Amino acid sequence: MNGRENHDASMEEKAKLQAMGFEPTPVLKAIRAKCLDCSGGMPSEVRDCLVPDCALFPFRFGKNPWRAPPTEARREAARKAVASLKKPGTIPGFDATEGVAATTLPDRTDATKSRVAGSA
């Protein structure tokens, strides 16, 4: 099976799952949902799980216990990435020269007045 056929098969499988009512879900959220299902929907029962040999046991709180905490360098890179989004000119549709959005929205009071005038 070549790459294109594999991709088509994957897309067909996704379509079948969505037709059955399934939606794309992050893996840890799916595990958490299964743990809640297994414990009768009670978060306290998930916390007090009595099946420690279950493959999902380490993930029952919706977190990956094996994931290393972010390094200080990674945190700083994330801070810089967020800060750059707040600067004019880095957000699509934002006019950096004037510091205002490039597109304007109608004045809310004018829209409200026209609705009130139209219904009177």
C-alpha distances in whole Angstrom, upper triangle without the diagonal:
4,7,8,6,6,10,11,10,12,15,15,16,18,20,20,22,24,25,26,28,27,27,25,27,28,27,30,32,30,31,35,34,33,36,39,37,38,41,43,42,45,44,47,45,42,44,46,43,44,40,40,37,35,32,32,36,36,34,37,38,35,35,33,36,34,34,36,39,39,41,43,42,39,41,43,40,40,43,43,40,42,45,44,42,46,47,48,46,43,42,41,43,46,49,50,53,55,53,52,49,48,48,51,51,54,57,57,61,61,58,60,63,61,60,64,65,63,64,67
4,6,5,6,9,10,11,12,14,16,17,19,20,21,23,25,26,27,29,27,27,25,27,27,27,31,32,30,32,35,35,34,37,40,39,39,43,44,43,46,45,48,46,43,45,47,44,45,42,41,39,36,33,34,37,37,35,37,39,36,35,33,36,34,33,35,38,37,39,42,40,37,40,41,38,38,41,41,38,40,43,41,40,44,45,45,43,40,39,38,41,43,46,47,50,52,50,50,47,46,46,49,49,52,55,55,59,59,56,58,61,60,59,62,64,62,62,66
4,6,5,6,9,10,10,12,14,15,17,18,20,21,23,24,26,27,25,24,22,24,24,24,28,29,28,30,33,33,32,35,37,37,38,41,42,41,43,42,45,44,41,43,45,42,44,40,40,38,35,32,32,35,35,32,35,36,33,33,31,34,32,31,33,35,34,36,39,37,34,36,38,35,34,38,37,34,36,39,37,36,40,41,42,39,36,36,34,37,40,42,43,46,48,47,46,43,42,42,45,46,49,52,52,56,55,53,55,58,57,56,59,61,59,60,63
4,5,5,6,9,10,11,12,14,15,17,18,20,21,23,25,26,24,24,22,25,25,25,29,30,29,31,34,33,33,36,38,37,38,42,43,41,44,43,46,45,42,44,46,44,45,42,42,40,37,34,33,37,36,34,36,37,34,34,33,36,34,33,35,37,36,38,41,39,36,38,39,36,35,39,38,35,37,40,38,36,40,41,41,39,36,35,33,36,39,41,43,46,47,46,45,42,41,41,44,44,47,50,50,54,54,51,53,56,54,53,57,58,56,57,61
4,5,5,6,9,10,10,12,14,15,17,18,20,21,23,25,23,23,22,24,25,25,29,30,28,30,33,32,32,35,37,36,37,40,41,40,43,42,46,44,41,43,45,43,44,41,40,38,36,32,32,36,36,34,36,37,34,34,33,36,34,34,36,38,38,40,43,41,38,40,42,38,37,41,41,37,39,42,40,39,43,44,44,42,39,38,36,39,42,44,46,49,50,49,48,45,44,43,46,46,49,52,52,56,55,52,54,58,56,55,58,60,57,58,62
4,5,5,6,9,10,11,12,14,15,17,18,20,21,23,21,21,19,21,22,22,25,27,25,26,30,29,29,32,34,33,34,37,38,37,40,39,42,41,38,40,42,39,40,37,37,35,32,29,29,33,32,30,32,34,31,31,29,32,31,30,33,35,34,37,39,38,35,37,39,36,35,38,38,35,37,40,38,37,41,42,43,41,38,37,35,38,41,44,45,48,49,48,47,44,43,43,45,46,48,51,51,55,55,52,54,57,55,54,57,59,57,58,61
4,5,5,6,9,10,11,12,14,15,17,18,20,21,19,19,17,20,20,21,24,25,24,26,29,28,28,31,33,32,34,37,38,36,39,38,41,40,37,39,42,39,41,38,37,35,32,29,29,33,32,30,32,33,29,30,28,32,30,29,32,34,33,35,38,36,33,35,37,34,32,36,36,32,34,37,35,34,37,39,40,37,34,33,32,34,37,40,41,44,46,44,43,40,39,39,42,42,45,48,47,51,51,48,50,53,52,50,54,56,54,54,58
4,5,5,6,9,10,11,12,14,15,16,19,20,19,19,17,21,22,22,26,26,25,27,30,29,29,32,34,33,34,37,38,37,40,39,42,41,38,41,43,40,42,39,39,37,34,31,31,34,34,32,33,35,31,32,31,34,33,32,35,37,36,39,41,40,36,38,40,37,35,39,39,35,36,40,38,36,40,41,41,39,36,35,33,35,39,41,43,46,47,46,44,41,40,40,42,42,45,48,47,51,51,48,50,53,51,50,53,55,53,53,57
4,5,5,6,9,10,11,12,14,15,17,19,17,18,17,20,21,21,25,25,23,25,28,27,27,30,32,30,32,35,35,35,38,37,40,39,36,39,41,38,39,36,36,34,31,28,28,32,32,30,31,33,30,31,30,33,32,31,34,36,36,39,41,40,37,38,41,38,36,40,40,36,37,41,40,38,41,43,44,42,38,37,36,38,41,44,45,49,50,48,47,43,43,42,45,44,47,50,49,53,53,50,51,55,53,51,55,57,54,55,58
4,5,5,6,9,10,11,12,14,16,17,15,15,13,16,17,17,21,22,20,22,25,24,24,27,29,28,29,32,33,32,35,34,37,36,33,35,38,35,37,34,34,32,29,26,25,29,29,26,28,29,26,27,26,29,28,28,31,33,32,35,38,37,33,35,37,34,33,36,36,33,34,37,36,35,38,40,41,39,36,34,33,35,38,41,43,46,47,45,44,41,40,40,42,42,44,47,47,50,50,47,49,52,51,49,53,55,52,53,57
4,5,5,6,9,10,11,12,14,15,14,14,13,16,18,18,22,22,20,23,26,25,25,28,29,28,30,33,33,32,35,35,38,37,34,37,39,36,38,36,36,34,31,28,27,31,31,28,29,30,27,28,28,31,31,29,32,34,33,36,39,37,34,35,37,35,33,36,36,33,33,37,36,33,37,39,39,37,34,32,31,33,36,39,41,44,45,43,42,38,38,37,39,39,42,44,44,47,47,44,46,49,48,46,49,51,49,49,53
4,5,5,6,9,10,10,12,14,14,14,14,17,20,20,24,23,21,24,27,25,25,29,30,28,30,33,33,32,35,35,39,37,35,37,39,37,38,36,36,35,31,29,28,32,32,29,30,32,29,30,30,33,33,32,35,37,37,39,42,41,37,39,41,38,36,39,40,36,37,40,39,37,40,42,42,41,38,36,34,36,39,42,44,48,48,46,45,41,41,40,42,41,44,46,46,49,49,46,47,51,49,47,50,52,50,50,54
4,5,5,6,9,10,11,13,11,12,12,15,17,17,21,21,18,20,23,22,21,25,26,25,26,30,30,29,32,32,35,34,31,34,36,33,35,32,32,31,27,25,24,28,29,26,27,29,26,27,27,30,30,29,33,34,34,38,40,39,36,37,40,37,35,38,39,36,36,40,39,37,40,42,43,41,38,36,35,37,40,43,45,48,49,47,45,42,42,41,43,42,45,47,46,50,50,47,48,51,50,48,51,53,51,51,55
4,5,5,6,9,10,11,9,9,9,12,14,15,19,18,16,19,21,20,20,24,25,23,25,28,28,27,30,30,33,32,30,32,35,32,34,32,32,31,27,25,24,27,28,25,25,27,23,25,25,29,28,28,31,32,32,35,38,37,33,35,37,34,32,35,36,33,33,36,36,33,36,39,39,38,35,33,32,34,37,40,42,45,45,43,42,38,38,37,39,38,41,43,42,46,46,43,44,48,46,45,48,50,48,48,51
4,5,5,6,9,10,10,10,11,14,17,18,22,21,19,22,24,22,22,26,27,25,27,30,30,29,32,32,35,34,32,35,37,35,37,34,35,34,30,28,27,30,31,28,28,29,26,28,28,32,32,31,34,36,36,39,41,40,36,37,40,37,35,38,38,35,35,38,37,35,38,40,40,39,36,34,32,34,37,40,42,46,46,44,42,39,38,37,39,38,40,43,42,45,45,42,43,47,45,43,46,48,46,46,50
4,5,5,6,9,9,11,12,15,18,19,22,21,18,21,23,21,21,25,25,23,25,29,28,27,31,31,35,33,31,34,36,33,35,32,34,32,29,27,26,29,30,27,28,29,26,29,29,32,32,32,35,37,37,40,43,42,38,39,42,39,37,40,41,38,38,41,40,38,41,43,44,42,39,37,36,38,41,44,46,49,49,47,45,42,42,40,42,41,43,46,44,48,48,44,46,49,47,45,48,50,48,48,52
4,5,5,7,5,8,9,12,15,15,18,17,14,17,20,17,17,21,22,20,22,25,25,24,27,27,31,29,27,30,32,30,32,29,30,29,25,24,22,26,27,24,24,25,23,25,25,29,29,29,32,34,34,38,40,40,36,37,39,37,35,37,39,35,35,39,38,36,39,41,42,41,38,36,35,37,39,43,45,48,48,46,44,41,41,40,41,40,42,44,43,46,47,43,44,48,47,44,47,50,47,47,51
4,5,5,5,6,8,11,15,16,19,17,15,19,20,18,19,22,22,21,23,26,25,24,27,28,31,30,28,31,33,31,33,31,32,32,28,26,24,28,28,25,25,26,23,26,26,30,31,30,33,34,34,38,40,40,36,36,39,36,34,36,38,34,34,37,37,34,37,39,40,39,36,33,32,34,37,40,42,45,45,43,41,38,38,36,38,36,39,41,39,43,43,40,41,44,43,41,43,46,44,43,47
4,5,7,9,12,15,19,20,23,21,18,21,23,20,21,24,24,22,25,28,27,26,29,30,33,32,30,33,35,33,35,33,35,34,30,28,27,30,31,28,28,29,26,29,30,33,34,33,37,38,38,41,44,43,40,40,42,40,37,40,41,38,37,41,40,37,40,42,43,42,39,36,35,36,39,43,45,48,48,46,44,40,40,39,40,38,40,43,41,44,44,41,42,45,44,41,44,46,44,43,47
4,6,9,12,14,18,18,21,19,16,19,21,18,18,22,21,19,21,24,23,23,26,27,31,29,27,31,33,30,32,30,32,31,27,26,24,27,29,26,25,27,25,27,28,32,33,32,36,37,38,41,44,43,40,40,43,41,38,41,42,39,38,42,42,39,41,44,45,44,41,38,37,39,41,45,47,50,50,48,46,42,43,41,42,40,42,44,43,46,46,43,43,47,46,43,46,48,46,45,49
4,7,10,12,16,17,19,17,14,18,19,16,16,20,19,17,20,23,22,20,24,25,28,27,25,29,31,29,31,29,31,30,27,26,23,26,28,25,24,25,22,25,27,30,31,31,34,35,36,39,41,41,38,38,40,39,36,38,40,36,35,39,39,36,38,41,42,41,38,36,35,36,39,42,44,48,47,45,43,39,40,38,39,37,39,41,39,42,43,40,40,44,43,40,43,45,43,42,46
4,7,9,12,13,16,13,11,15,16,13,14,18,17,16,19,21,21,19,23,23,26,25,23,26,29,26,29,27,28,28,24,22,20,23,25,21,21,22,19,22,23,27,28,27,31,31,32,36,38,38,34,34,37,35,32,35,37,33,33,36,36,34,36,39,40,39,36,34,33,35,37,41,43,46,46,43,41,38,39,38,39,37,39,41,39,43,44,40,41,44,44,41,44,46,44,44,47
4,6,10,12,14,12,11,14,15,13,15,18,18,17,20,22,22,20,23,23,26,26,23,26,29,27,30,28,29,29,25,23,21,24,24,21,20,21,18,20,22,25,26,25,29,29,29,33,35,35,31,31,34,32,29,32,33,30,29,33,33,30,32,35,36,35,32,30,29,31,34,37,39,42,42,40,38,35,35,34,35,34,36,38,37,40,41,38,38,42,41,39,42,44,42,42,46
4,7,9,12,10,10,13,15,13,15,18,18,18,21,23,23,21,24,23,26,26,23,26,28,27,29,27,28,27,24,22,19,22,22,19,19,19,16,18,19,23,23,22,25,26,26,30,32,32,28,28,31,29,26,29,30,27,26,30,30,27,30,33,34,33,30,28,27,30,32,36,37,41,41,38,36,33,34,33,35,34,36,38,37,40,41,38,39,43,42,40,43,46,44,44,47
4,6,8,7,6,10,11,10,12,15,15,16,18,20,21,18,21,19,23,23,20,22,25,23,26,24,24,25,21,19,16,19,19,15,16,16,12,14,16,19,20,19,23,23,24,27,29,29,26,26,29,27,24,27,29,26,25,29,29,27,29,32,34,33,30,28,28,30,32,36,37,41,41,38,37,34,35,34,36,35,37,39,37,41,42,39,40,44,43,41,44,47,45,45,48
4,6,5,6,9,10,11,13,15,16,17,19,20,21,19,21,19,22,22,19,21,24,22,25,23,23,23,20,17,15,17,16,13,14,14,10,11,12,16,17,16,19,19,20,23,26,26,22,23,26,24,21,24,26,23,23,27,27,25,28,31,33,32,29,27,28,30,32,35,36,40,40,37,36,34,35,35,36,35,38,40,38,42,43,41,41,45,45,43,46,48,47,47,50
4,5,5,6,9,10,11,12,14,15,16,18,20,18,20,18,21,21,17,19,22,20,22,20,20,19,16,14,11,14,13,10,11,12,9,10,10,14,14,14,18,19,20,23,26,27,23,24,27,25,23,26,28,26,25,29,30,28,31,34,36,35,32,30,31,34,35,39,39,43,44,40,40,37,39,38,40,39,42,43,42,45,47,44,45,49,49,47,49,52,51,50,54
4,5,5,6,9,10,11,12,14,15,17,18,16,17,15,18,18,14,16,19,17,20,18,17,18,15,13,10,12,11,7,8,9,5,6,7,11,13,12,16,17,18,22,24,25,22,22,26,25,22,25,27,25,25,28,29,28,30,33,36,36,32,31,32,35,36,39,40,43,44,40,40,37,39,39,40,39,42,43,42,45,47,44,45,49,49,47,49,52,51,51,54
4,5,5,6,9,10,10,12,14,15,17,14,15,14,17,17,14,15,19,17,20,19,19,20,17,15,12,14,13,10,9,9,6,9,11,14,16,16,19,19,21,24,27,28,24,24,27,26,23,26,28,26,25,29,30,28,30,33,35,35,32,30,31,34,35,38,39,43,43,39,38,36,38,37,38,37,40,41,39,43,44,42,42,46,46,44,46,49,48,47,51
4,5,5,6,9,10,10,12,14,15,14,16,15,18,17,14,16,19,17,20,18,18,19,15,14,10,13,14,10,10,11,8,11,13,16,17,17,21,22,23,27,30,30,27,27,30,29,26,29,31,29,28,32,33,31,33,36,38,38,35,33,33,36,37,41,42,46,46,42,41,39,40,40,41,40,42,43,42,45,46,44,44,48,48,45,48,51,49,49,52
4,5,5,6,9,10,10,12,14,13,14,13,16,15,11,14,16,14,16,15,15,15,12,10,7,9,10,7,7,9,7,9,10,13,15,16,19,21,23,26,29,30,27,27,30,30,27,30,32,30,29,33,34,33,35,38,40,40,37,35,36,39,40,44,44,48,48,45,44,41,43,43,44,43,45,46,45,48,50,47,47,51,51,49,51,54,53,52,55
4,5,5,6,9,10,11,12,10,11,10,13,12,9,11,14,12,16,15,15,16,13,12,9,10,11,7,5,6,5,9,11,13,16,17,20,20,22,26,29,30,27,26,30,30,27,29,32,30,29,32,34,32,34,37,39,40,37,35,36,38,39,43,44,47,47,44,43,41,42,42,43,41,44,45,43,46,48,45,45,49,49,47,49,52,51,50,53
4,5,5,6,9,10,11,9,11,10,14,13,10,13,16,14,17,16,17,18,15,14,11,13,14,11,9,10,9,12,15,17,20,20,23,24,26,30,32,33,30,29,33,32,29,31,34,32,31,34,35,33,35,39,41,41,38,36,36,38,40,44,44,48,48,44,43,41,43,42,42,41,43,44,42,45,47,44,44,48,48,45,47,50,49,48,51
4,5,5,6,9,10,9,12,11,14,12,10,13,15,12,15,13,15,15,12,12,9,11,13,11,9,11,10,14,15,17,19,21,24,25,27,31,34,35,32,31,35,34,31,34,37,34,33,37,38,36,38,42,44,44,41,39,39,42,43,47,48,51,51,48,47,44,46,45,46,44,47,48,46,49,50,47,47,51,51,49,51,54,53,51,55
4,5,5,6,9,8,9,9,11,9,6,10,11,9,12,11,12,13,10,11,8,8,11,9,6,9,9,12,14,16,18,20,23,24,27,30,33,34,31,31,34,34,31,34,37,35,34,37,39,37,39,42,45,45,42,40,41,43,44,48,49,52,52,49,48,45,47,47,47,46,48,49,47,50,52,49,49,52,53,50,52,55,54,53,56
4,5,5,6,5,6,6,9,8,6,10,12,10,13,13,15,17,14,15,11,12,14,12,8,10,11,14,17,18,21,22,25,26,28,32,34,36,33,32,35,35,32,34,37,35,34,37,39,37,38,42,44,45,42,40,40,43,44,47,48,52,51,48,47,44,46,45,46,44,46,47,45,47,49,47,46,50,50,48,49,53,52,50,53
4,5,5,5,8,10,12,10,9,13,14,12,14,14,16,17,14,15,13,13,16,14,11,13,13,17,19,21,23,25,28,29,31,35,37,39,35,35,38,38,35,37,40,38,36,40,41,39,41,44,46,47,44,41,42,44,45,49,50,54,53,50,49,46,48,47,47,46,47,48,46,49,51,48,47,51,51,48,50,53,52,51,54
4,6,7,9,10,12,9,8,12,12,10,11,10,13,14,11,13,11,11,15,14,11,13,14,17,19,20,23,25,28,29,32,35,38,39,36,36,40,39,36,39,42,40,38,42,44,42,43,47,49,49,46,44,45,47,48,52,53,57,56,53,52,49,51,50,51,49,51,52,49,52,54,51,51,55,55,52,54,57,56,54,58
4,6,6,8,9,6,6,10,9,8,10,11,13,15,13,15,13,12,15,14,11,13,15,18,20,21,23,25,28,29,32,35,37,39,36,36,39,40,37,38,42,40,39,42,44,42,43,47,49,50,47,45,46,48,49,52,53,57,56,53,52,49,52,51,51,49,51,52,49,52,54,51,50,54,55,52,53,57,56,54,57
4,6,9,10,8,9,12,12,11,13,14,17,19,16,18,16,16,19,17,14,15,17,20,22,24,27,28,31,32,34,38,40,42,39,38,41,41,38,40,43,41,40,43,45,43,44,48,49,50,47,45,46,48,49,53,53,57,56,53,51,49,51,50,50,48,50,50,48,50,52,49,49,52,53,50,51,55,53,52,55
4,6,9,8,8,12,13,12,15,16,18,20,17,19,16,16,18,16,13,13,14,18,21,22,25,26,29,29,32,35,37,39,36,35,38,38,35,37,40,38,36,40,41,39,40,44,46,47,44,41,42,44,45,49,50,53,53,49,48,46,48,46,47,45,46,47,44,47,49,46,45,49,49,46,48,51,50,49,52
4,5,5,7,9,10,11,14,15,17,20,18,19,16,15,17,16,12,12,14,18,20,21,25,26,29,28,31,34,36,39,36,34,38,38,35,36,40,38,36,39,42,40,40,44,46,47,44,42,44,45,46,50,50,54,53,50,48,46,49,48,48,46,47,48,45,47,50,47,46,50,51,48,49,53,52,50,53
4,5,5,6,9,10,13,15,16,19,17,18,15,13,15,13,10,9,11,14,17,18,22,23,25,25,27,31,33,35,32,31,34,35,32,33,36,35,33,36,39,37,38,41,44,45,42,40,41,43,44,47,48,51,51,47,46,44,47,46,46,44,46,46,44,47,49,47,46,49,50,48,49,53,52,50,53
4,5,5,6,9,12,14,15,19,17,19,16,14,16,15,11,11,14,16,19,19,23,24,26,26,29,32,34,36,34,32,36,37,34,35,38,37,36,39,41,39,40,44,46,48,45,43,44,46,47,50,51,54,53,50,49,47,50,49,49,48,49,49,47,49,52,50,49,52,53,51,52,55,55,53,56
4,5,5,6,9,11,13,16,14,17,14,12,14,14,11,11,14,17,19,19,23,24,27,27,30,33,35,38,35,34,38,38,36,37,40,39,38,41,43,41,42,46,48,50,46,45,46,48,49,52,53,56,56,52,51,50,52,51,51,50,52,52,49,52,54,52,51,55,55,53,54,58,57,55,58
4,5,5,9,10,11,14,12,14,11,9,11,10,7,8,11,13,15,16,19,21,23,24,27,30,32,35,32,31,35,35,32,34,37,36,35,38,40,38,40,43,46,47,43,42,43,45,46,50,50,54,53,50,49,47,49,49,49,48,50,50,48,51,53,51,50,54,54,52,53,57,56,55,58
4,6,9,11,11,15,14,15,13,10,11,11,8,8,11,13,15,15,18,20,22,22,25,28,30,33,31,29,33,34,31,33,36,35,34,37,39,38,39,43,45,47,43,42,44,46,46,50,50,54,53,49,49,47,50,49,50,48,51,51,49,51,54,51,51,55,56,53,54,58,57,56,59
4,6,9,10,14,13,16,14,11,12,13,10,11,15,16,18,17,20,22,25,25,28,31,34,36,34,33,37,37,35,36,40,39,38,41,43,42,43,46,49,50,47,46,47,50,50,54,54,57,57,53,53,51,54,53,54,52,54,54,52,55,57,55,54,58,59,56,58,61,61,59,62
4,6,7,10,10,12,11,8,11,12,9,11,14,15,17,16,19,22,24,25,28,31,34,36,34,33,37,38,35,37,40,39,38,41,43,42,44,47,50,51,47,46,47,50,50,54,54,58,57,54,53,52,54,53,54,52,55,55,53,56,58,55,55,59,59,57,58,62,61,60,63
4,6,9,9,13,12,9,12,14,12,14,17,19,19,18,21,24,26,28,31,34,37,39,37,36,40,41,38,40,44,42,42,45,47,46,47,51,53,54,51,49,51,53,54,58,58,61,61,58,57,55,57,57,58,56,58,59,57,59,62,59,59,62,63,60,62,65,65,63,66
4,5,6,9,9,7,11,13,11,14,16,18,18,17,19,22,25,27,30,33,36,38,36,36,39,40,37,40,43,42,41,44,46,45,47,50,53,53,50,48,50,52,53,57,57,61,61,57,57,55,57,56,57,56,58,59,57,60,62,59,59,63,63,61,62,66,65,63,67
4,5,8,9,6,8,11,10,13,16,16,16,14,16,20,22,24,27,30,33,35,33,33,37,37,35,38,41,40,39,43,44,44,45,49,51,52,48,47,49,52,52,56,56,59,60,56,56,54,56,56,57,56,58,59,57,60,62,60,60,63,64,62,63,67,66,65,68
4,6,8,7,9,12,12,16,17,18,17,16,17,20,23,25,28,31,34,36,34,34,38,38,36,39,42,41,41,44,46,45,47,50,53,53,49,48,49,52,53,57,57,61,61,57,57,55,57,57,58,57,60,61,59,62,64,61,61,65,65,63,65,68,67,66,69
4,5,5,8,10,10,14,15,16,15,15,16,19,22,24,28,31,34,35,33,33,37,37,35,37,40,39,39,42,43,42,44,48,50,50,47,46,47,50,51,54,54,58,58,55,54,52,54,54,55,54,57,58,56,59,61,58,58,62,62,60,62,65,64,63,66
4,6,7,9,10,13,14,14,13,13,14,16,20,22,25,28,31,33,30,31,34,34,32,35,38,36,36,40,41,40,42,45,48,48,44,43,44,47,48,52,52,56,56,53,52,50,52,52,53,52,55,56,54,58,59,57,57,61,61,59,61,64,63,62,65
4,6,5,6,10,10,11,10,11,13,15,19,20,23,27,30,31,28,29,32,32,30,33,35,34,33,37,38,37,39,42,45,45,41,40,41,44,45,49,49,53,53,50,49,47,49,49,50,49,52,53,51,54,56,53,53,57,57,55,57,61,59,59,62
4,5,5,9,10,11,11,10,13,15,18,20,23,26,29,31,29,29,32,32,30,33,36,34,34,37,39,38,40,43,46,46,43,42,43,46,47,50,50,54,54,51,50,48,50,50,51,50,53,54,52,55,57,55,55,58,59,57,58,62,61,60,63
4,6,8,9,8,7,7,9,12,15,16,20,23,26,27,25,25,29,29,27,30,33,31,31,35,36,36,37,41,43,44,40,39,41,44,45,48,48,52,52,48,48,46,48,48,50,49,52,53,51,54,56,54,54,58,58,56,58,61,61,60,63
4,6,6,6,6,7,9,11,14,16,19,22,25,26,24,24,27,27,25,28,30,29,29,32,34,33,35,38,41,41,37,36,38,41,41,45,45,49,49,45,45,43,45,45,46,45,48,49,47,51,53,50,50,54,55,53,55,58,57,56,59
4,6,7,9,10,13,14,18,18,21,25,27,29,26,26,30,30,27,29,32,31,30,34,35,34,36,39,42,42,39,38,39,42,42,46,46,50,50,46,46,44,46,46,47,45,48,49,47,50,52,49,49,53,54,51,53,57,56,55,58
4,6,8,9,13,14,16,16,19,23,25,27,24,23,27,27,25,27,30,29,27,31,33,31,33,36,39,40,36,35,37,39,40,43,43,47,47,43,43,41,43,43,44,43,45,46,44,47,49,47,47,51,51,49,51,54,54,53,56
4,7,9,12,12,15,15,18,21,24,25,22,21,25,25,22,24,27,26,25,28,30,29,30,34,36,37,33,32,34,36,37,40,41,44,44,41,40,38,40,40,41,40,43,44,42,45,47,45,45,49,49,47,49,52,52,51,54
4,6,9,9,12,12,14,18,20,22,19,19,22,22,20,22,25,24,23,27,29,28,29,33,35,36,32,31,33,36,36,40,40,43,44,40,40,38,40,41,42,41,44,45,43,46,48,46,47,50,51,49,51,54,54,53,56
4,5,6,9,10,13,16,19,21,18,18,22,22,20,23,25,24,24,27,29,28,30,33,36,37,33,32,34,37,38,41,41,44,45,41,41,40,42,42,44,43,46,47,46,49,51,49,49,53,54,52,54,57,56,56,59
4,6,8,10,13,16,19,21,19,19,23,23,21,24,27,26,26,29,31,31,32,35,38,39,35,35,37,40,40,43,43,47,47,44,44,42,44,45,46,46,49,50,49,52,54,52,52,56,57,55,57,60,60,59,62
4,6,9,12,15,18,20,18,19,22,22,21,24,26,26,26,29,31,31,33,35,39,39,35,35,37,40,40,44,43,47,47,44,44,43,45,46,47,47,50,51,50,54,56,54,54,58,58,57,59,62,61,61,64
4,6,9,12,15,16,14,15,19,18,17,20,23,22,22,26,27,27,29,32,35,35,31,31,33,37,37,40,39,43,44,40,41,40,41,42,44,44,47,48,47,51,53,51,51,55,56,54,57,59,59,59,62
4,6,9,12,13,12,13,16,17,16,19,21,21,22,24,26,26,29,31,34,35,31,31,34,37,37,40,39,42,43,40,41,40,42,43,45,45,48,49,48,51,53,52,53,56,57,56,58,61,60,60,63
4,6,9,11,10,10,13,14,14,16,18,19,19,22,24,24,26,28,32,32,29,29,32,35,35,37,36,40,41,37,38,37,39,41,42,43,46,46,46,49,51,50,50,54,55,54,56,59,58,58,61
4,7,8,6,6,10,11,10,12,15,15,16,18,20,21,23,25,28,29,26,26,29,32,32,34,33,36,37,34,35,34,36,38,40,40,44,44,44,47,49,48,49,52,53,52,54,57,57,57,60
4,5,5,6,9,10,11,12,14,15,17,18,20,22,23,25,29,29,26,27,30,33,32,35,33,36,38,34,36,35,37,39,41,42,45,46,46,49,51,50,51,54,55,54,56,59,59,60,62
4,5,5,6,9,10,10,12,14,15,16,18,20,22,23,27,28,25,26,29,32,31,33,31,34,35,32,34,34,36,38,40,41,44,45,44,48,50,49,50,53,54,54,56,58,58,59,62
4,5,5,6,9,10,11,12,14,15,17,19,20,21,25,26,22,24,27,31,29,31,29,32,34,31,33,33,34,37,39,40,43,44,44,47,49,48,50,53,54,53,56,58,58,59,62
4,5,5,6,9,10,11,12,14,15,17,19,21,24,24,21,22,25,28,28,30,28,32,33,30,31,31,33,35,37,38,41,42,42,45,47,46,47,50,51,51,53,56,56,56,59
4,5,5,6,9,10,11,12,14,16,17,19,23,24,20,21,24,28,27,29,27,30,31,28,30,29,32,33,35,36,39,40,40,43,45,44,45,48,49,49,51,53,54,54,57
4,5,5,6,9,10,10,12,15,16,17,21,22,19,20,24,27,25,27,25,28,29,26,28,28,30,32,34,35,39,39,40,43,44,44,45,48,49,49,51,53,54,55,57
4,5,5,6,9,10,11,13,15,16,19,20,16,18,21,24,23,25,23,27,28,25,27,27,28,30,33,34,38,38,39,42,44,43,44,47,48,48,50,53,53,54,56
4,5,5,6,9,10,11,13,15,18,19,16,17,19,23,22,24,23,26,27,24,25,25,27,29,30,31,35,36,36,39,41,40,41,44,45,45,47,50,50,50,53
4,5,5,6,9,10,11,13,17,18,15,16,20,22,21,23,21,25,25,22,24,24,26,28,29,31,34,34,35,38,40,39,40,43,44,44,46,48,49,50,52
4,5,5,6,9,10,11,14,15,13,14,18,21,19,21,19,22,23,20,22,22,24,26,28,30,34,34,35,38,39,39,40,43,44,44,46,49,49,50,53
4,5,5,7,9,10,14,14,11,12,15,18,17,19,18,21,23,20,21,20,22,24,26,28,31,32,33,36,38,37,38,41,42,42,44,47,47,48,51
4,5,5,7,9,13,14,11,11,14,17,16,19,17,21,21,18,19,19,21,23,24,26,29,30,30,33,35,34,35,39,39,39,41,44,44,45,48
4,5,5,7,11,12,10,11,15,17,15,17,15,19,19,16,18,18,20,22,24,25,29,29,30,33,35,34,36,39,40,40,42,44,45,46,48
4,5,5,9,9,7,9,12,15,13,15,13,16,18,15,16,16,18,21,23,25,28,29,30,33,34,34,36,39,39,40,42,44,44,46,48
4,6,8,9,6,6,10,12,11,13,12,16,17,14,14,14,16,18,20,21,25,26,27,30,31,31,32,35,36,36,39,41,41,42,45
4,7,9,7,7,11,13,11,13,11,15,15,11,12,13,15,17,19,20,24,24,25,28,30,29,31,34,35,35,37,39,40,41,43
4,6,6,8,11,13,10,11,8,12,12,9,11,12,14,17,19,21,24,25,26,29,30,30,32,35,36,36,39,40,41,43,45
4,6,7,9,10,6,7,5,8,9,6,8,9,11,14,16,18,22,23,24,27,28,28,30,33,33,34,37,38,39,41,43
4,6,7,8,6,6,4,8,10,8,10,10,10,14,16,19,23,24,26,29,29,29,32,34,34,35,38,39,39,41,44
4,6,9,7,9,8,12,13,11,12,12,12,15,18,20,24,25,27,30,31,30,33,35,35,36,39,40,40,42,45
4,6,6,9,9,13,14,11,11,9,10,12,15,17,21,22,24,27,28,27,29,32,32,33,35,37,37,39,41
4,6,9,10,14,14,13,12,9,9,11,14,16,20,22,23,27,27,26,29,31,31,31,34,36,35,37,40
4,7,9,12,12,11,9,6,5,7,10,13,16,19,20,24,24,23,26,28,28,29,31,33,32,35,37
4,6,9,9,7,6,5,5,8,11,13,17,19,20,24,24,24,26,28,29,30,32,33,34,36,38
4,6,6,6,6,6,5,9,11,15,18,19,22,24,24,25,28,29,29,31,33,34,35,37,39
4,6,5,7,9,9,13,15,18,21,22,24,27,27,28,30,32,33,34,36,37,38,40,42
4,6,8,10,10,14,15,19,22,22,25,27,27,28,31,32,33,35,37,38,38,41,43
4,5,8,9,12,13,16,19,19,22,24,24,25,28,29,30,32,34,34,35,38,39
4,7,9,12,13,16,18,19,21,23,24,25,27,29,29,31,33,34,35,37,39
4,6,9,9,12,15,15,17,20,20,21,23,25,26,27,29,31,31,34,35
4,5,7,9,13,14,16,19,19,20,22,24,24,26,28,29,30,32,34
4,7,10,13,15,18,21,20,20,23,25,25,26,29,30,30,32,35
4,7,10,13,15,18,17,17,20,22,21,23,26,26,26,29,31
4,7,9,12,14,14,14,17,18,18,20,22,23,24,26,28
4,6,8,12,11,10,13,15,15,16,19,20,20,23,25
4,6,9,7,7,10,12,12,13,16,17,17,19,21
4,6,5,7,9,10,11,13,15,16,17,19,20
4,5,5,6,9,10,11,12,14,15,17,19
4,5,5,6,9,10,10,12,14,15,16
4,5,5,6,9,10,10,12,14,15
4,5,5,6,9,10,11,13,14
4,6,5,6,9,10,11,12
4,5,5,6,8,10,11
4,5,5,6,9,10
4,5,5,6,9
4,5,5,6
4,6,5
4,6
4
